[in-house]
Amino acid sequence: MTDIRICAENGCKRSGAVRLHVPWADDRVVCTAHARVLVQQEGVVAEPLDDVDWT
């Protein structure tokens, strides 16, 4: 995919880099900062997106 993703968290303008699989809500793409916080919740799984430049 070549589309630019924006973090799904309210008010965040960072690029989305991680898809979160959340058992009690819809999956969503978030930035790395939000992913670090949200993945600490039990059951949440983070999947790094393939088309993100990690360098």
Backbone as JSON, one array per atom type, in Angstrom:
{
  "sequence": "MTDIRICAENGCKRSGAVRLHVPWADDRVVCTAHARVLVQQEGVVAEPLDDVDWT",
  "N": [[0.84, -1.19, 0.0], [0.46, 2.25, -0.71], [-0.7, 4.43, 0.44], [-0.95, 7.22, 2.68], [-1.04, 6.94, 6.1], [-2.75, 8.17, 8.91], [-2.48, 8.51, 12.39], [-4.95, 6.92, 14.35], [-5.82, 7.86, 16.78], [-7.55, 10.36, 18.62], [-6.91, 13.72, 17.78], [-4.24, 13.3, 17.16], [-1.64, 13.77, 14.87], [0.37, 12.33, 13.8], [2.07, 9.96, 11.65], [0.59, 6.81, 10.91], [1.87, 3.71, 12.01], [1.64, 1.24, 13.08], [-0.54, -1.5, 13.31], [-3.1, -2.07, 15.51], [-4.53, -4.79, 17.11], [-7.37, -5.11, 18.73], [-9.21, -6.72, 21.12], [-11.74, -5.91, 22.16], [-12.61, -3.86, 20.61], [-12.62, -2.18, 17.37], [-9.99, -2.97, 15.05], [-7.16, -0.84, 14.62], [-5.05, 1.65, 13.09], [-2.2, 3.12, 14.38], [0.18, 5.6, 15.58], [3.66, 5.12, 16.48], [4.13, 6.04, 19.08], [1.58, 6.03, 20.38], [1.06, 3.33, 20.07], [2.97, 2.11, 21.73], [1.95, 2.7, 24.27], [-0.74, 1.73, 24.23], [-0.5, -1.02, 23.66], [0.2, -2.2, 25.99], [-2.02, -2.97, 27.33], [-3.9, -5.75, 28.36], [-4.32, -8.36, 26.06], [-4.16, -6.84, 23.74], [-2.68, -6.68, 20.58], [0.14, -5.79, 18.71], [0.92, -5.05, 15.38], [3.44, -4.37, 13.3], [3.43, -2.26, 10.44], [4.11, -3.2, 7.1], [4.81, -1.45, 5.0], [6.05, 0.8, 6.05], [8.63, 3.14, 6.54], [11.2, 2.36, 8.51], [13.63, 3.42, 9.08]],
  "CA": [[0.0, 0.0, 0.0], [1.22, 3.49, -0.74], [-1.44, 5.52, 1.04], [-0.4, 7.75, 3.92], [-1.95, 6.7, 7.2], [-2.66, 9.06, 10.05], [-2.83, 7.83, 13.64], [-6.39, 6.9, 14.6], [-6.14, 8.46, 18.07], [-8.07, 11.73, 18.51], [-5.99, 14.82, 17.89], [-2.87, 12.95, 16.78], [-1.37, 14.01, 13.45], [1.53, 11.52, 13.39], [1.81, 8.88, 10.69], [0.32, 5.5, 11.47], [2.96, 2.78, 11.73], [1.35, -0.04, 13.74], [-1.95, -1.89, 13.39], [-3.42, -2.69, 16.79], [-5.66, -5.73, 17.14], [-7.96, -4.89, 20.05], [-10.31, -7.68, 21.22], [-13.01, -5.3, 22.54], [-12.89, -2.74, 19.7], [-12.14, -2.37, 16.01], [-8.55, -2.81, 14.82], [-6.88, 0.52, 14.15], [-3.67, 2.0, 12.82], [-1.77, 4.21, 15.25], [1.6, 5.93, 15.52], [4.46, 4.31, 17.4], [3.97, 6.53, 20.46], [0.33, 5.49, 20.92], [1.17, 1.87, 20.1], [3.72, 1.74, 22.94], [1.07, 2.81, 25.44], [-1.94, 0.9, 24.11], [-0.18, -2.45, 23.6], [0.4, -2.67, 27.36], [-3.29, -3.5, 27.81], [-4.0, -7.19, 28.14], [-5.04, -8.81, 24.88], [-3.89, -6.01, 22.57], [-1.53, -7.17, 19.81], [0.64, -4.81, 17.75], [1.48, -5.59, 14.13], [4.1, -3.31, 12.51], [3.04, -2.24, 9.04], [5.22, -3.52, 6.2], [5.18, -0.37, 4.09], [6.54, 1.93, 6.81], [10.07, 3.28, 6.54], [11.61, 2.3, 9.9], [14.99, 3.93, 9.25]],
  "C": [[0.88, 1.24, 0.0], [0.47, 4.65, -0.11], [-0.8, 5.95, 2.36], [-1.45, 7.56, 5.0], [-1.69, 7.71, 8.3], [-3.11, 8.27, 11.27], [-4.31, 7.99, 13.93], [-6.79, 7.55, 15.93], [-6.53, 9.93, 17.89], [-6.98, 12.77, 18.7], [-4.56, 14.53, 17.47], [-2.71, 13.1, 15.28], [-0.18, 13.2, 12.95], [1.1, 10.46, 12.38], [1.54, 7.58, 11.42], [1.42, 4.53, 11.07], [2.68, 1.38, 12.25], [-0.16, -0.29, 13.7], [-2.16, -2.58, 14.73], [-4.64, -3.58, 16.63], [-6.17, -5.69, 18.57], [-9.2, -5.78, 20.18], [-11.67, -7.04, 21.47], [-13.4, -4.11, 21.67], [-12.38, -3.08, 18.31], [-10.61, -2.25, 15.97], [-8.33, -1.39, 14.32], [-5.38, 0.71, 13.96], [-3.32, 3.22, 13.66], [-0.28, 4.48, 15.05], [2.35, 5.09, 16.55], [4.3, 4.75, 18.85], [2.69, 5.98, 21.09], [0.39, 3.97, 21.01], [1.89, 1.41, 21.36], [2.84, 1.74, 24.18], [-0.06, 1.79, 25.37], [-1.66, -0.6, 24.15], [0.05, -3.03, 25.0], [-0.89, -3.22, 27.97], [-3.39, -4.98, 27.45], [-4.85, -7.51, 26.91], [-4.78, -8.01, 23.62], [-2.61, -6.51, 21.9], [-1.14, -6.11, 18.78], [1.26, -5.52, 16.56], [2.12, -4.43, 13.36], [3.68, -3.39, 11.05], [4.26, -2.41, 8.15], [5.71, -2.32, 5.38], [5.64, 0.9, 4.8], [8.06, 1.95, 6.76], [10.56, 3.4, 7.98], [13.02, 2.85, 10.12], [14.99, 5.35, 9.74]]
}
